């Protein structure tokens, strides 16, 4: 028992050690040499004593401030302690600078690479203003409906209260999306430390021509030296500054762009697919889920078109609602569109899925691009759970004409012998039967199976209807596929049932159409059977 308890304790400690560690991240990876950044060190997985060793940072960075934050989080019903250190750094040199791994006990963080650039000297007026705004775009000429990034940086060399506001950016001729929350850091300009509030927007002009990005108003209350708070009031001076307006040239769609294709101006575009289960495991009548992910850098998810698929009688398709998402990166918005559809092969053998192609305009290279998903062949295997198709009658070998001719006395003799044997067999069978017929064990009859099918259809239960339909079809002289092939209402009703069973859209199914199709199903005609039965005279003619 003690060994078992010790083993369980070791397993728990090993699990905690796996989840524990020291994790490092920064608020941005590109900055100028006169700007500061915030390094966050986070410990997870247990009690922490002491603080990280920051001495490896002093060679490449100036360490201005260190703050510690402790909090508790809950995951899967378990409380977990998290300790975070927020460290303000300023690089000492330009180029690629690596934040070295930092040590905390037995934990060690991963290194982070930064790109430090030379500082841009500001004008004399900007140096003297206590608050000013710098406004810039990543490109001055852009295609219609393409992305242009607007960056606003608010510099202040005086302290501000927390009531600062920035007027909303309103542009009726462009779609405006804000890229994340505002970032704050510090930057030294000509020996004076400034606080920086950075706000980024993604703009998508909706028509070509000249467009002006309007100025924005920043309002704040500065903290004056020696101000005293009287009866809860605070001293300060209200200040307002405006950003400069920026002209923008919007180019029309290129003339050589395909006329029938949707206009997609993007920095990059990818198209990938995923399967569940794998396409090598495809079986006739079984559902496969195919996911198509279209991802574009520099476009919103609503700009991405639906990925068309060619309909086929050999492969039934039940599409789901598309999933749209937008991500914020350093290059702006990254829109994605995921389409999922259930595919049901109707037969075994090879099935061809055609190639998919998306035409788009590369705004970085300024040229037409085509992203293609190669064609795929599905090798559909036979499904042992499905009823096998009706066997074809054997092909008889050709018989010489002289052997096919029979004499009349041979036919009459064969008929007489056959009727004698049948009569004798019936007489023996009657003698072996008891005087009182035994009661047969109750079992499923065609009538009871039809009643089960009716009740399942009236209850609109897809699973019960499918089971009752399979049980009823097993007692019919032909397969369910043959009945659907010769009776169109039954085929349509089966398509609706399969759609409710396999589609992920969750549509509500009504069983009235299937029950009416079963009732109206015409009987199967079998000319070969009638001819074969008519070849023999009745056993007991009247």
C-alpha positions in Angstrom: 0.0 0.0 0.0 2.8 2.4 0.8 4.5 1.6 -2.5 1.2 2.4 -4.3 0.8 5.7 -2.5 4.4 6.7 -3.3 3.9 5.8 -7.0 0.7 7.9 -7.2 2.6 10.8 -5.5 5.4 10.6 -8.1 2.8 10.6 -10.9 1.2 13.8 -9.5 4.5 15.5 -9.1 5.5 14.5 -12.7 2.3 16.0 -14.1 2.8 19.2 -12.2 6.4 19.4 -13.4 5.2 19.0 -17.0 2.8 21.9 -16.7 5.1 24.1 -14.7 7.7 26.5 -16.1 8.9 30.0 -16.7 7.4 31.6 -19.9 8.6 34.8 -21.4 6.9 37.1 -24.0 7.1 40.8 -25.1 4.5 43.3 -26.3 6.3 43.7 -29.7 9.4 42.4 -31.4 10.3 45.5 -33.5 11.2 48.9 -32.0 13.7 51.7 -32.3 16.7 52.1 -30.0 15.1 55.0 -28.1 11.9 53.1 -27.3 11.1 50.8 -24.4 9.3 47.5 -24.4 7.7 45.4 -21.8 9.0 41.9 -21.0 6.6 39.6 -19.2 7.9 36.6 -17.2 5.2 34.2 -16.0 5.6 31.2 -13.7 3.0 28.5 -13.5 2.6 25.2 -11.6 3.4 25.9 -8.0 4.6 28.1 -5.3 7.4 30.5 -6.3 10.0 31.8 -3.9 12.4 34.6 -4.9 12.4 36.4 -8.3 14.1 35.8 -11.6 17.8 36.6 -12.1 17.8 39.7 -14.4 21.6 40.1 -14.5 21.9 38.6 -18.1 19.7 41.5 -19.3 22.0 44.3 -18.2 24.6 43.8 -21.0 22.1 44.5 -23.8 19.3 46.4 -22.1 18.6 49.1 -19.6 16.2 47.8 -16.9 13.9 50.6 -15.8 11.1 49.1 -13.8 10.1 45.7 -12.4 6.6 44.9 -11.1 5.3 41.6 -9.6 1.7 40.4 -10.0 0.2 37.4 -8.2 -3.1 35.7 -9.1 -5.0 32.5 -9.0 -6.6 30.8 -12.0 -8.9 27.8 -12.2 -8.4 25.1 -14.9 -10.5 21.9 -15.0 -11.7 22.5 -11.4 -8.1 22.9 -10.1 -6.8 26.1 -8.7 -3.4 27.2 -10.0 -1.1 30.0 -8.7 0.4 32.3 -11.4 3.2 34.8 -10.7 4.0 37.4 -13.3 6.9 39.9 -13.5 6.5 42.9 -15.8 9.9 44.4 -16.7 10.4 47.6 -18.7 13.5 47.4 -21.0 15.3 49.7 -23.5 17.8 48.2 -25.9 21.4 49.5 -25.9 22.3 48.6 -29.5 20.6 48.3 -32.9 20.2 45.2 -35.1 18.9 41.8 -34.0 19.1 41.7 -30.2 18.3 38.5 -28.3 16.7 38.5 -24.8 18.7 35.8 -23.2 17.1 32.9 -21.2 16.3 33.9 -17.6 16.6 31.6 -14.6 14.2 31.1 -11.7 15.2 28.2 -9.5 15.1 25.1 -11.8 13.0 26.9 -14.4 14.5 28.6 -17.5 12.7 30.7 -20.1 13.2 30.6 -23.8 15.2 33.3 -25.7 13.3 36.0 -27.7 14.8 37.8 -30.8 14.1 41.5 -31.3 14.7 43.8 -34.3 16.0 47.2 -33.0 16.2 50.0 -35.6 17.7 53.4 -35.6 15.6 56.2 -34.1 14.0 58.8 -36.4 14.7 62.4 -35.4 11.7 64.6 -34.9 11.3 68.3 -35.8 12.0 71.1 -33.4 8.3 71.8 -33.0 7.6 68.2 -31.9 10.4 68.4 -29.3 8.8 71.5 -27.6 5.2 70.3 -27.7 4.2 68.4 -24.5 1.6 66.4 -26.4 1.7 65.7 -30.2 0.4 63.0 -32.6 2.3 61.2 -35.3 0.1 59.6 -38.0 1.4 57.3 -40.8 0.2 54.7 -43.3 2.2 51.7 -44.5 1.5 52.6 -48.2 0.3 55.7 -49.9 -1.2 54.0 -52.9 -3.5 51.0 -52.5 -5.9 48.9 -54.6 -9.7 49.2 -54.0 -10.8 46.9 -51.1 -7.2 46.2 -50.2 -5.8 46.8 -46.8 -3.9 49.9 -45.7 -2.6 50.1 -42.1 -3.0 53.5 -40.3 -0.8 53.9 -37.2 -1.4 56.7 -34.7 1.2 57.4 -32.0 0.4 59.9 -29.3 3.5 61.3 -27.6 3.4 63.0 -24.2 6.2 64.3 -22.1 3.9 65.3 -19.3 1.8 63.0 -17.0 -1.8 62.4 -18.0 -4.8 61.4 -16.1 -6.7 58.3 -17.1 -9.6 60.2 -18.7 -7.8 60.6 -22.1 -10.0 59.8 -25.2 -9.5 59.5 -28.9 -12.3 60.4 -31.3 -13.5 57.4 -33.4 -12.2 57.1 -37.0 -15.2 57.5 -39.3 -14.8 57.0 -43.1 -18.0 56.4 -45.1 -16.0 55.4 -48.2 -13.9 52.8 -46.4 -14.3 49.9 -44.0 -12.4 50.5 -40.7 -11.2 47.8 -38.4 -9.2 48.5 -35.2 -6.2 46.2 -34.8 -6.3 45.1 -31.2 -6.1 47.3 -28.1 -3.9 50.4 -27.8 -0.3 49.7 -26.8 1.7 51.9 -24.4 5.4 52.2 -24.1 8.1 54.9 -23.7 10.5 56.6 -26.2 13.3 59.0 -25.6 13.3 62.0 -28.1 16.3 64.3 -27.9 17.0 63.3 -24.4 13.4 63.7 -23.2 11.4 60.6 -22.2 8.0 60.5 -23.7 5.1 58.2 -23.1 3.6 56.7 -26.2 0.1 55.5 -26.9 -0.1 53.5 -30.2 -3.3 52.8 -32.0 -3.5 50.9 -35.3 -6.4 50.6 -37.8 -6.9 48.5 -40.9 -8.6 50.5 -43.7 -10.3 48.9 -46.7 -11.3 51.6 -49.3 -14.5 50.7 -51.1 -14.1 52.8 -54.3 -11.2 54.0 -56.4 -9.9 57.6 -56.6 -8.5 60.0 -54.1 -9.3 59.4 -50.5 -8.4 61.5 -47.4 -7.9 59.9 -44.0 -9.5 62.5 -41.6 -7.7 63.9 -38.6 -8.5 62.5 -35.1 -8.9 64.5 -31.9 -7.1 63.4 -28.8 -8.4 64.9 -25.5 -6.6 64.5 -22.1 -6.1 66.2 -18.8 -2.4 66.9 -17.9 -1.1 66.7 -14.4 0.2 70.1 -13.3 3.0 70.4 -10.8 1.9 71.5 -7.4 -1.8 70.8 -8.0 -3.7 70.0 -4.8 -6.8 68.0 -4.5 -9.6 70.0 -2.8 -12.8 68.2 -1.8 -12.0 65.3 -4.1 -11.3 67.5 -7.1 -8.1 67.2 -9.0 -6.0 69.9 -10.6 -5.0 69.8 -14.2 -5.4 71.4 -17.6 -7.5 70.0 -20.4 -5.6 69.6 -23.6 -6.7 68.7 -27.2 -4.5 67.8 -30.1 -5.3 66.7 -33.7 -3.6 64.2 -35.9 -2.7 65.3 -39.4 -5.0 64.2 -42.2 -3.4 61.8 -44.8 -4.2 61.7 -48.5 -4.5 58.2 -50.0 -4.6 57.1 -53.7 -6.9 54.2 -54.3 -6.3 52.3 -57.5 -9.0 50.5 -59.5 -9.0 46.7 -60.1 -6.5 45.8 -62.8 -7.9 45.3 -66.3 -6.3 41.9 -66.8 -8.0 40.5 -63.7 -10.5 37.7 -64.6 -14.0 39.1 -65.0 -15.9 36.2 -63.4 -13.6 35.8 -60.4 -14.2 37.6 -57.1 -11.7 40.5 -56.4 -9.2 39.4 -53.8 -6.3 41.8 -53.2 -4.2 40.2 -50.5 -0.6 39.9 -49.3 -0.7 36.1 -49.2 -3.4 33.5 -49.6 -3.4 29.8 -48.8 -6.0 26.9 -49.3 -5.7 23.7 -47.4 -7.9 20.7 -46.7 -8.4 18.2 -43.9 -10.4 14.9 -43.7 -12.2 13.0 -40.9 -11.8 10.1 -41.3 -8.9 9.8 -43.7 -10.0 9.5 -47.4 -8.2 6.1 -47.6 -10.9 4.7 -45.3 -13.9 5.7 -47.5 -16.7 3.2 -47.8 -19.9 3.3 -49.8 -22.8 4.8 -47.8 -20.5 6.1 -45.0 -20.0 9.8 -44.3 -16.7 11.6 -44.8 -16.1 15.1 -43.5 -14.0 17.4 -45.6 -12.8 20.7 -44.3 -11.5 23.4 -46.6 -9.7 26.4 -45.0 -9.1 29.5 -47.0 -6.8 32.0 -45.3 -5.7 35.4 -46.6 -3.4 38.0 -45.1 -4.7 41.5 -45.7 -8.4 40.6 -46.1 -11.3 40.2 -43.7 -13.2 36.9 -43.5 -16.3 38.5 -45.1 -14.3 39.3 -48.2 -13.4 35.6 -48.8 -15.6 33.8 -51.3 -17.3 30.4 -50.9 -15.2 27.6 -52.3 -17.3 25.9 -55.0 -17.6 22.1 -55.3 -19.0 20.4 -58.4 -22.2 18.3 -57.7 -22.0 14.6 -58.6 -24.6 11.8 -58.6 -21.9 9.4 -57.3 -21.0 11.6 -54.3 -23.7 13.3 -52.3 -22.8 16.5 -50.5 -24.3 18.0 -47.3 -22.5 21.4 -46.6 -22.3 22.9 -43.1 -22.4 26.6 -42.3 -19.0 28.3 -43.0 -16.9 29.4 -40.0 -15.5 32.9 -40.4 -12.6 34.3 -38.2 -10.3 37.3 -38.2 -6.8 37.4 -36.5 -4.6 40.4 -35.8 -0.9 40.1 -36.8 1.9 42.6 -37.2 0.9 42.9 -40.9 -2.7 43.7 -40.1 -5.8 41.5 -40.4 -5.7 37.8 -41.4 -9.1 36.6 -42.5 -10.0 32.9 -42.7 -13.0 31.0 -44.0 -13.5 27.3 -43.1 -16.1 25.2 -45.0 -17.1 21.8 -43.9 -19.2 19.3 -45.8 -20.3 15.7 -45.3 -19.6 13.5 -48.4 -21.4 10.2 -48.9 -20.2 8.0 -51.7 -23.2 6.1 -53.3 -21.1 3.4 -54.9 -17.7 1.7 -54.4 -14.7 2.1 -56.7 -12.7 5.2 -57.7 -14.4 8.6 -57.4 -12.7 11.7 -58.8 -12.8 15.0 -56.8 -11.9 17.9 -59.1 -9.2 20.4 -58.4 -10.1 23.7 -56.7 -8.6 27.0 -57.7 -8.8 30.5 -56.1 -7.7 33.5 -58.2 -6.3 36.5 -56.3 -4.1 39.6 -56.7 -0.8 39.7 -54.9 -0.5 43.2 -53.5 3.2 42.7 -52.5 4.4 41.6 -56.0 1.6 43.4 -57.8 0.6 40.5 -60.0 -2.1 37.9 -60.5 -1.8 34.7 -58.5 -3.6 31.3 -58.6 -3.8 29.0 -55.5 -4.8 25.5 -56.4 -5.8 22.5 -54.4 -4.9 19.4 -56.5 -7.5 16.9 -57.7 -8.0 13.8 -55.5 -9.3 10.3 -56.2 -11.2 8.5 -53.5 -10.9 4.7 -53.6 -14.3 3.8 -52.1 -14.4 0.3 -50.6 -17.5 -1.9 -50.4 -19.5 -1.5 -47.2 -20.2 -4.9 -45.5 -23.1 -3.3 -43.6 -25.0 -2.5 -46.8 -27.2 -5.1 -48.6 -25.3 -6.5 -51.6 -26.7 -5.7 -55.0 -29.0 -8.2 -56.7 -27.0 -11.0 -58.4 -27.2 -11.0 -62.2 -28.5 -14.2 -63.8 -25.8 -16.5 -65.0 -24.9 -16.3 -68.7 -25.6 -19.7 -70.2 -23.2 -21.0 -72.8 -24.4 -21.4 -76.3 -26.0 -24.8 -76.9 -25.9 -26.4 -80.3 -29.2 -26.3 -82.1 -29.4 -30.1 -82.5 -29.1 -30.6 -78.7 -31.7 -27.9 -77.9 -34.5 -29.8 -79.8 -36.5 -32.2 -77.4 -38.9 -34.8 -78.5 -42.6 -34.4 -77.3 -42.5 -37.7 -75.5 -39.5 -36.6 -73.5 -41.3 -33.5 -72.4 -44.4 -35.3 -71.4 -42.4 -37.9 -69.5 -40.5 -35.3 -67.5 -43.7 -33.4 -66.6 -45.4 -36.6 -65.4 -42.4 -37.6 -63.3 -42.1 -34.1 -61.8 -45.8 -33.9 -60.9 -45.7 -37.4 -59.4 -42.7 -36.5 -57.2 -44.3 -33.3 -56.0 -47.6 -35.0 -55.1 -45.8 -37.8 -53.2 -43.7 -35.2 -51.3 -46.8 -33.3 -50.3 -48.5 -36.5 -49.1 -45.5 -37.4 -46.9 -45.4 -33.9 -45.5 -49.1 -34.0 -44.6 -48.7 -37.4 -42.8 -45.9 -36.0 -40.6 -48.0 -33.0 -39.4 -49.7 -33.4 -36.0 -53.4 -33.4 -35.6 -53.3 -30.1 -33.9 -51.1 -27.5 -35.5 -48.6 -26.0 -32.9 -48.7 -22.3 -32.3 -45.9 -20.6 -34.1 -43.6 -18.3 -32.2 -44.5 -14.6 -32.8 -42.0 -12.8 -35.0 -41.7 -9.8 -37.2 -44.1 -9.9 -40.0 -44.3 -7.6 -43.1 -47.3 -5.9 -41.5 -45.6 -5.3 -38.2 -42.5 -4.0 -39.8 -44.6 -1.6 -41.9 -46.4 -0.4 -38.7 -43.0 0.2 -37.1 -41.9 2.2 -40.1 -45.1 4.3 -40.0 -44.8 5.1 -36.3 -41.1 6.1 -36.8 -42.0 8.4 -39.7 -44.9 10.0 -37.8 -42.6 10.6 -34.8 -40.0 12.3 -37.2 -37.3 10.2 -35.6 -34.4 9.8 -38.1 -32.5 7.0 -36.4 -35.6 4.9 -35.7 -36.9 5.5 -39.2 -33.6 4.3 -40.7 -33.6 1.1 -38.6 -37.3 0.4 -39.4 -36.7 1.1 -43.1 -33.7 -1.3 -43.3 -35.7 -4.1 -41.5 -38.7 -3.6 -43.8 -36.5 -3.6 -47.0 -34.9 -6.9 -46.0 -38.2 -8.7 -46.5 -38.9 -7.1 -49.9 -38.2 -8.9 -53.2 -35.8 -6.1 -54.2 -33.2 -3.9 -52.5 -34.0 -0.4 -51.3 -31.7 1.1 -53.9 -33.7 -0.7 -56.7 -37.0 0.6 -55.3 -35.6 4.2 -55.1 -34.3 3.9 -58.7 -37.7 3.0 -60.2 -39.8 5.4 -57.9 -38.6 9.0 -57.9 -40.7 10.1 -54.8 -39.0 7.4 -52.7 -35.5 8.5 -53.9 -36.2 12.1 -52.9 -37.5 11.1 -49.5 -34.4 9.0 -48.9 -32.2 11.9 -49.8 -34.0 14.0 -47.2 -33.5 11.3 -44.6 -29.8 10.9 -45.4 -29.3 14.6 -45.3 -30.8 14.7 -41.8 -28.6 11.8 -40.7 -25.3 12.8 -42.1 -25.4 16.6 -42.4 -23.8 18.7 -39.6 -26.2 21.6 -40.2 -28.7 19.9 -37.9 -31.8 20.3 -40.1 -35.1 19.2 -38.7 -36.6 16.2 -40.7 -40.3 15.5 -41.4 -41.2 11.9 -42.1 -44.5 12.4 -43.9 -42.9 12.4 -47.4 -41.2 9.1 -46.8 -44.3 7.4 -45.4 -46.4 8.6 -48.4 -43.7 7.4 -50.8 -43.7 3.9 -49.1 -47.5 3.8 -49.4 -47.5 4.8 -53.0 -44.7 2.5 -54.0 -45.9 0.4 -57.1 -45.3 -3.3 -57.0 -42.3 -4.7 -58.7 -42.9 -6.3 -62.1 -41.0 -9.6 -62.7 -41.6 -10.8 -66.3 -39.1 -13.6 -65.9 -40.8 -15.0 -62.8 -44.2 -14.9 -64.5 -42.9 -16.7 -67.6 -41.2 -19.3 -65.4 -44.4 -19.9 -63.4 -46.5 -20.1 -66.5 -44.3 -22.8 -68.0 -45.7 -25.4 -65.5 -49.4 -26.4 -65.5 -51.3 -26.0 -62.2 -50.9 -28.9 -59.7 -54.6 -29.2 -59.0 -56.5 -27.9 -62.0 -60.1 -27.1 -61.4 
